Amino acid sequence: MAIRLLSGESVDGSATFAGEVTIGSGEYLSWGTSGSAAIEGSTVSDRLRFYTDSTLALTLDSSQDATFAGKITSGNDIVNA
């Protein structure tokens, strides 16, 4: 059985999926207010973008390069981007 949600539609509650879940290119997987915490995938530019507080935080591109919008912290070390 297939479940199809069109743009602007939502379902309350939880869902469990077995297998692949496909989201259209350029669309978002969001938590909370639309886009406030989200992941955007694009097959056109072959990248993933991660948003927090409605702000772009991280981009992973097709070369597996990561572009951070802020500081990177590893243990006690902080690298300014």
C-alpha positions in Angstrom: 0.0 0.0 0.0 1.3 3.5 -0.9 0.8 6.7 1.1 1.0 9.9 -0.9 1.1 13.3 0.6 0.9 16.4 -1.6 2.6 19.7 -0.9 1.1 21.4 2.1 -0.6 18.3 3.4 0.4 16.7 6.8 -0.5 13.7 8.9 -0.5 13.8 12.7 0.9 10.8 14.6 3.7 8.5 13.7 4.5 6.3 10.8 6.8 3.4 10.3 8.2 2.5 6.9 9.9 -0.7 5.7 12.2 0.0 2.7 13.1 3.1 0.9 11.3 6.5 1.5 11.7 8.9 -1.4 11.4 12.7 -1.2 11.4 14.8 -4.3 14.6 16.8 -5.3 14.7 20.2 -3.6 12.1 19.2 -1.0 12.6 19.3 2.8 12.3 16.8 5.7 11.4 19.2 8.5 10.8 19.1 12.2 8.7 21.7 14.0 7.9 24.9 12.2 8.5 24.5 8.5 12.2 24.8 7.8 13.3 25.6 11.4 15.1 22.2 11.6 15.3 20.6 8.2 17.3 18.5 5.7 17.1 19.4 2.0 18.3 17.0 -0.6 18.9 17.9 -4.3 19.5 15.5 -7.1 20.1 18.5 -9.5 23.1 19.8 -7.5 23.8 16.5 -5.7 24.0 17.9 -2.2 22.4 17.8 1.2 21.8 20.9 3.2 21.1 20.9 7.0 19.2 23.7 8.6 18.8 24.6 12.3 16.8 27.6 13.6 15.8 28.2 9.9 19.5 28.9 9.1 21.8 26.9 6.8 24.3 25.1 9.1 26.0 22.5 6.9 26.2 21.6 3.2 27.5 18.2 2.0 28.3 18.3 -1.7 28.8 15.6 -4.4 32.6 15.5 -3.7 31.7 14.7 0.0 33.1 18.1 1.0 31.5 19.6 4.0 30.9 23.4 4.3 30.0 24.6 7.8 28.3 27.9 8.5 29.9 28.3 12.0 32.5 27.0 14.3 33.6 23.3 14.3 34.3 21.9 17.7 36.3 18.6 18.3 37.0 17.9 22.0 38.6 21.1 23.3 39.6 22.4 19.9 37.5 25.0 18.1 38.1 25.9 14.4 36.4 29.0 13.1 34.9 28.6 9.7 
